[in-house]
Amino acid sequence: MLHYKFHQSQQASRKLLVMLHGFISDQSTFDTHIERLSIETNILTVDLPGHGQDESDADKAWDFNFICTMLDDTLAHFTDFQIYLHGYSMGGRVALYYALYGAVKLQGLLLESTSPGLKDEAAIIERKQVDFARAKVLDIAGLEIFVNDWEKLPLFYTQYDLNKEEKKRIRNMRLNQNANRLAKALRDYGTGVMPNLWLKISQITMPTCIIAGELDKKFCKIAESMKELIPQCDIYEISESGHTVHVEQQQEFDKIVLGFIHKEEQND
């Protein structure tokens, strides 16, 4: 079972929003959303293997099947709820896999800045090499040097304009991780070793909401391609936002998430 925190709704609700974070992060990334979202829904924030307070056995392979089983064990305690699964970036890839192979029924799926994997074999090999190289940096150079480099990636340039307090909060969260466990996470379930789900996502039967920042052109394009394949799918491209929509446009993110949950509730 994965480490999690349960946040009870301020009003009686059978809805449960499960939130999966991205790489070099943990469930606390969603702390700034709890007060608003919990007015209308229960929330379960989860630490994925190698992150936060996770205690997954490091002697086991943390592949997607392993994580799926761990999520099964976790969500089995909450089957009385109508479960909506959200995943950001790495967490979105896990959420996609779970939507296809998980044992617990989902009421809806929310995907933020994520992908069903890589299609091209050359791209897969290249990304695996990148993931393994980054893992080696974590093992040898340590966390602070890795974080310094991570924060300079073009993917996160839109975070430069965040206020100082938010940037400090995010950096501290990154620096509170364990370098060796992050390295294992990259090797075991990074993008380079993720199964290609492009040919499978047309089998996703639950209503799906895809969120992407309009300044994140790569993932907007991926989102559009996914929308063409997933049968019941809405897409939201958020203005003035890059990859981390839940960080850069928090109020808009909350509005979309709650709107999606209520829409599906009305359709029941």
ABEGO torsion letter per residue (X at the ends): XBBBBBBBBABBBABBBBBBBBBGBBAAAAAAAAAAAAAABBBBBBBBBGBEABABBAABBBBAAAAAAAAAAAAAAAAABBBBBBBBEAAAAAAAAAAAABABBBABBBBBGBBAEBABAAAAAAAAAAAAAAAAAAAAAEAAAAAAAAAABAAAAAAAABBAAAAAAAAAAAAABBAAAAAAAAAAABAAABBBAAAAAAABABBBBBBBBAABAAAAAAAAAAAAABABBBBBBBBGBBABAAAABAAAAAAAAAAAAAAAAAAX
